[in-house]
Amino acid sequence: MRLDKFLKVSRIIKRRTVANEACDAAHISVNGRQAKASYDVKVGDVIEVTFGQRTLKVRVLDVREFTAKADAASLYEVIS
């Protein structure tokens, strides 16, 4: 699954266009490297999202095309 779609489905970022723009602006890295929106997310990847001064680091636990809002948090675990 594409990185921008995963960020939207997991509700880390609310809209796919915003996720795409964050990737273009180099606010998102996967496994320590800057990632494009087209990066193929796999289970075990560590995604780091920078929101201004705050950084969210998560590990991917599951990759699903669709998920209910209540189940979205089960797709990842927060590392820091």
N, C-alpha and C positions, 0 to 999 in steps of 0.2 A: 504494500500500500504506500502511496506517496506520502511524504512527510507532512505537507500542508493538509492533506485529508485526515491523517492520523491526529494531528493537533486539533482539528475541528471535531472529529468523531469522539475523541477522548475528552473534549470540552476544556482542554488546557487553554486554547484560544477559541473564542466564540464563533468567529466567521472564517471561512477558508480564504477569502481575499485578504484578510488581515494577517493570517498565517503566511500567505504567499509574500506579502509585503515585508513581514518580519524576516523571512528567509533572504529576500533580496537585500535588506539592509544589514545583513550579517549579525542579527540578534539571536540566531539559533545555531547551535552546534550539536553534532552527533558524534559520540565517542571522541571528543576533544578536537574535532575538525569542523570548520564552517561547512554548513550543508545547504544545498539548494532545495527548493520546494519539491523537486522531482526525485529526491533521494528515496530509495526503497527501504522502508522501516521494517526491521526484523525483531523478533523476540530477543531480549537481552541487550538491545541498544540502550545507551545512556544519552538522553536528550537534555540539553541545557538551554533554557530560554531566559533571555535577559529582558526585564521590564524596567527600564530606567536604571535605578540604582540596585534594584532587587533582582536576584537570580534564582530561578527554579530549576532544580536538577531532578530528573525522573528516570526510572528504569522501565522499559517496556516489558510488560508481562504477557500481553495478548494483543493480537491484531485482528480486528473484526471490521467488516465493511459498515455495519450499522449496529447501534447499541442504544438502549433506552437511557434516558438522562440519569436514572437511579443507578445504572450499572456502569456508567462511564468511568468512574474512579477505579474500577476493577481492572482496567486496561493497563494501568501503570502503578508504580509505587514511588513515593517521594523520597528522594535520598537526602536532599538538603534544600 
